[in-house]
């Protein structure tokens, strides 16, 4: 695990005083977060992998010709999107937990006593970075998918507005990771919790769990993508009849609840 030293922020990069305005204070904190992300290998490597894996998987699906007859081109292209989402959930958790594991969170909070600004900066940076990566990953995956998958064998599927919903899943997962990282404060524990949220619901066997499996996929990020991309894996008998957009709304609500709990914990809990 890459650690972040207390010297990540240059000495000339002085924090604003407590009396500084909101704009100056949040600007400082956002710049600090960006410097940290550029400095820690795991924090720039995971977003890079999240961009690359989707298109590569779409190409493999096209070359292997392994889709079901009832699948769509867009559904096949996004077959492996659960993995990039899991990586980004882990990234969100590590944005927070690397500071706790290295002890630099004490320096951060000492430099910026207004903890709500530290929290807001993490949320803003995570939202912007994850949305940007989501746009790149989704666009490249779709373009590679329609080029690699034989459209004469499968229905094309309707790309819009489904692709916009898929993009939105990325910040939803990243912010969930931020919140879990604040609540758990352990890199291993937070990454495990976020990965379980992203991966386990779809990994559970529908044959073994029946109706419980449909319930478990209600807010699963992979299930949201499967529904929005009209994948055969999202058939009603496997994931229920609820569509992708209501599932995305439920996932956003869950993330908002966890974010509220995380903010409360950061403001009230000792480091």
Phi, psi and omega per residue, in radians:
X1 nan 2.276 3.136
X2 -1.304 2.281 3.108
X3 -1.772 2.788 -3.116
X4 -2.029 2.079 -3.095
X5 -1.357 2.897 -3.140
X6 -1.231 -0.180 -3.125
X7 -1.700 0.267 -3.141
X8 -0.993 -0.751 3.110
X9 -1.576 2.165 -3.101
X10 -1.008 2.684 -3.110
X11 -1.113 -0.506 -3.133
X12 -1.338 -0.165 -3.119
X13 -1.595 1.363 -2.994
X14 -1.448 2.376 3.123
X15 -1.225 2.644 3.086
X16 -1.222 2.725 3.113
X17 -1.267 2.897 -3.140
X18 -1.019 -0.531 -3.106
X19 -1.453 -0.062 -3.136
X20 -1.111 2.701 3.131
X21 -1.216 2.892 -3.106
X22 -1.040 -0.727 -3.067
X23 -1.086 -0.789 3.140
X24 -1.163 -0.717 -3.088
X25 -1.192 -0.784 -3.126
X26 -1.244 -0.574 3.081
X27 -1.089 -0.766 3.086
X28 -1.045 -0.810 -3.052
X29 -1.185 -0.661 3.090
X30 -1.110 -0.767 3.113
X31 -1.082 -0.659 3.107
X32 -1.095 -0.750 3.117
X33 -1.102 -0.732 -3.134
X34 -1.145 -0.694 3.086
X35 -1.085 -0.739 3.134
X36 -1.071 -0.770 -3.121
X37 -1.120 -0.717 3.124
X38 -1.201 -0.481 -3.037
X39 -1.488 -0.509 -3.087
X40 -1.659 2.166 -3.042
X41 -1.005 -0.777 -3.084
X42 -1.122 -0.495 -3.057
X43 -1.417 -0.244 2.986
X44 -1.927 -0.375 3.140
X45 -1.264 -0.733 -3.109
X46 -1.094 -0.798 3.050
X47 -1.053 -0.644 3.109
X48 -1.090 -0.788 3.111
X49 -1.112 -0.655 -3.141
X50 -1.099 -0.569 3.097
X51 -1.274 -0.685 -2.992
X52 -1.387 -0.700 -2.966
X53 -1.098 -0.717 -3.105
X54 -1.021 -0.958 3.123
X55 -1.065 -0.691 3.128
X56 -1.097 -0.759 3.121
X57 -1.124 -0.683 3.112
X58 -1.090 -0.680 3.112
X59 -1.152 -0.729 3.134
X60 -1.113 -0.723 3.105
X61 -1.059 -0.754 3.134
X62 -1.136 -0.752 -3.117
X63 -1.232 -0.560 -3.107
X64 -1.390 -0.330 3.123
X65 0.936 0.817 -2.997
X66 -1.880 0.174 -3.103
X67 -1.317 2.684 3.021
X68 -1.273 2.704 -3.103
X69 -1.082 -0.504 -3.115
X70 -1.464 -0.027 -3.088
X71 -1.365 2.973 3.084
X72 -2.029 2.840 3.108
X73 -1.073 -0.808 -3.134
X74 -1.172 -0.645 3.088
X75 -1.108 -0.727 3.097
X76 -1.146 -0.667 -3.129
X77 -1.066 -0.629 -3.068
X78 -1.760 0.382 -3.123
X79 -0.992 -0.695 -3.022
X80 -1.799 0.364 -3.072
X81 -1.174 -0.328 3.112
X82 -1.001 -0.632 -3.111
X83 -1.166 -0.877 3.055
X84 -1.008 -0.636 3.122
X85 -1.169 -0.684 3.095
X86 -1.112 -0.694 3.104
X87 -1.091 -0.703 -3.107
X88 -1.308 -0.539 3.011
X89 -1.105 -0.744 3.082
X90 -1.105 -0.703 3.097
X91 -1.025 -0.807 3.131
X92 -1.020 -0.735 3.116
X93 -1.125 -0.734 -3.089
X94 -1.223 -0.473 3.069
X95 -0.962 -0.571 3.138
X96 -1.644 -0.880 -2.942
X97 -1.239 -0.417 3.074
X98 -1.104 -0.539 3.093
X99 -1.249 -0.654 3.117
X100 -1.229 -0.724 -3.100
X101 -1.196 -0.564 3.138
X102 -1.573 -0.228 -3.124
X103 1.489 -0.017 -3.106
X104 -1.269 -0.186 3.099
X105 -1.072 -0.541 3.106
X106 -1.143 -0.712 3.107
X107 -1.138 -0.732 -3.129
X108 -1.071 -0.818 -3.094
X109 -1.283 -0.471 3.061
X110 -1.250 -0.674 3.128
X111 -1.261 -0.544 -3.140
X112 -2.242 1.465 -3.097
X113 -1.058 -0.450 3.120
X114 -1.344 1.585 -2.978
X115 -1.104 -0.478 -3.134
X116 -1.130 -0.445 3.081
X117 -1.267 -0.669 3.069
X118 -1.078 -0.786 3.134
X119 -1.101 -0.828 -3.104
X120 -1.094 -0.681 3.135
X121 -1.115 -0.728 3.115
X122 -1.104 -0.728 -3.140
X123 -1.150 -0.773 -3.128
X124 -1.104 -0.845 -3.117
X125 -1.122 -0.754 3.132
X126 -1.097 -0.680 3.139
X127 -1.138 -0.811 -3.104
X128 -1.166 -0.838 -3.108
X129 -1.112 -0.809 -3.097
X130 -1.185 -0.601 3.087
X131 -1.175 -0.746 3.097
X132 -1.070 -0.792 3.103
X133 -1.142 -0.663 3.112
X134 -1.071 -0.735 3.110
X135 -1.095 -0.828 -3.129
X136 -1.099 -0.872 -3.098
X137 -1.091 -0.779 -3.108
X138 -1.156 -0.799 -3.128
X139 -1.108 -0.815 -3.124
X140 -1.156 -0.712 3.122
X141 -1.081 -0.763 3.141
X142 -1.139 -0.807 -3.107
X143 -1.115 -0.760 3.102
X144 -1.153 -0.679 -3.129
X145 -1.081 -0.819 -3.106
X146 -1.241 -0.370 3.081
X147 -1.432 -0.601 -3.017
X148 -1.620 -0.494 -3.065
X149 -1.602 2.317 -3.079
X150 -1.218 1.860 -3.087
X151 -1.266 -0.192 3.097
X152 -1.373 -0.252 -3.115
X153 -1.779 -0.369 -3.043
X154 -2.324 2.630 3.063
X155 -1.116 2.553 -3.068
X156 -1.198 -0.670 -3.034
X157 1.474 2.823 -3.110
X158 -1.777 1.928 -3.047
X159 -1.254 -0.600 -3.095
X160 -1.996 2.429 0.130
X161 -1.591 0.200 -3.074
X162 -0.953 -0.703 -3.128
X163 -1.085 -0.610 3.106
X164 -1.136 -0.666 3.090
X165 -1.150 -0.672 3.116
X166 -1.110 -0.719 3.074
X167 -1.016 -0.729 -3.085
X168 -1.164 -0.387 3.132
X169 -1.162 -0.548 -3.103
X170 -1.079 -0.938 3.089
X171 -1.143 -0.520 3.097
X172 -1.073 -0.763 3.136
X173 -1.253 -0.721 -3.133
X174 -1.095 -0.742 3.136
X175 -1.202 -0.596 3.033
X176 -1.055 -0.731 3.105
X177 -1.109 -0.735 3.084
X178 -0.983 -0.851 -3.099
X179 -1.110 -0.793 3.141
X180 -1.133 -0.659 3.097
X181 -1.064 -0.726 3.115
X182 -1.151 -0.696 -3.083
X183 -1.265 -0.686 -3.048
X184 -1.630 -0.677 3.074
X185 1.208 0.012 3.092
X186 -1.934 2.275 -3.116
X187 -1.074 -0.840 -3.113
X188 -1.100 -0.806 -3.111
X189 -1.159 -0.741 -3.114
X190 -1.195 -0.764 3.114
X191 -1.098 -0.703 3.112
X192 -1.108 -0.737 -3.123
X193 -1.145 -0.778 -3.137
X194 -1.183 -0.724 3.120
X195 -1.081 -0.686 3.099
X196 -1.104 -0.706 3.112
X197 -1.078 -0.660 -3.069
X198 -1.466 -0.737 -2.922
X199 -1.691 -0.771 -2.956
X200 -1.067 -0.722 -3.113
X201 -0.977 -0.694 3.121
X202 -1.399 -0.446 -3.128
X203 -1.272 -0.454 3.118
X204 -1.131 2.463 -3.084
X205 -1.377 2.217 3.095
X206 -1.134 -0.597 3.138
X207 -1.163 -0.602 -3.089
X208 -1.445 -0.604 -3.013
X209 -1.860 -0.201 3.039
X210 1.009 -2.259 -3.111
X211 -1.094 -0.495 3.104
X212 -1.116 -0.574 3.102
X213 -1.123 -0.717 3.112
X214 -1.084 -0.689 3.134
X215 -1.190 -0.675 -3.094
X216 -1.183 -0.436 -3.138
X217 -1.578 0.113 -3.050
X218 -1.006 -0.767 -3.141
X219 -2.048 0.293 3.136
X220 -1.222 2.200 -3.120
X221 -0.961 -0.741 3.136
X222 -1.104 -0.646 3.120
X223 -1.187 -0.629 3.084
X224 -1.074 -0.802 3.129
X225 -1.110 -0.727 -3.136
X226 -1.072 -0.721 3.128
X227 -1.204 -0.765 -3.106
X228 -1.201 -0.476 -3.136
X229 -1.654 0.083 3.112
X230 0.995 0.749 3.134
X231 -1.335 2.628 3.059
X232 -1.132 -0.420 3.111
X233 -1.185 -0.254 -3.112
X234 -1.726 0.353 -3.139
X235 -0.992 2.547 -3.091
X236 -0.951 -0.619 -3.126
X237 -1.243 -0.262 3.126
X238 -1.752 -0.735 -3.051
X239 -2.169 0.120 -3.134
X240 1.503 3.103 -3.039
X241 -1.644 -0.185 -3.123
X242 -1.129 2.307 -3.076
X243 -1.333 3.067 -3.079
X244 -1.181 -0.681 -3.097
X245 -1.171 -0.782 3.044
X246 -1.070 -0.641 3.105
X247 -1.124 -0.710 3.105
X248 -1.101 -0.688 3.110
X249 -1.110 -0.752 3.108
X250 -1.116 -0.702 3.121
X251 -1.142 -0.676 3.109
X252 -1.133 -0.694 3.111
X253 -1.122 -0.764 3.103
X254 -1.039 -0.786 3.134
X255 -1.096 -0.716 3.123
X256 -1.083 -0.727 3.128
X257 -1.083 -0.801 -3.133
X258 -1.158 -0.625 3.089
X259 -1.113 -0.702 3.110
X260 -1.103 -0.755 3.107
X261 -1.115 -0.689 -3.141
X262 -1.155 -0.733 3.114
X263 -1.068 -0.757 3.128
X264 -1.064 -0.736 -3.134
X265 -1.154 -0.743 -3.116
X266 -1.144 -0.645 -3.106
X267 -1.309 -0.505 -2.995
X268 -1.867 -0.379 -3.000
X269 -1.613 2.505 3.033
X270 -1.217 2.646 -3.136
X271 -1.206 nan nan
